[in-house]
């Protein structure tokens, strides 16, 4: 049986879509984030993540020490793609 591979960027796109989906649960997002982080690290393609815009304070409320809204959801994230 032939082996099938996927592009790392496709994996990141799929994960980012799932992590931003309306109606997803923090537990589900945490599971996806853990799996994707592990796969990216194993592939030497982990470049970090950033929180979704919804987790940031409006620009006029941000300070030098705090840019995230109170009680932000750390499972609302977007993985950074590998630049080819």
ABEGO torsion letter per residue (X at the ends): XBBBBBBAAAAAAAAAAAAABBGBBAAAAAAAAAAAAAAAAAAGABAEBBBBAAABBBAAABBAABABBBGBBAABBBBBBBBX
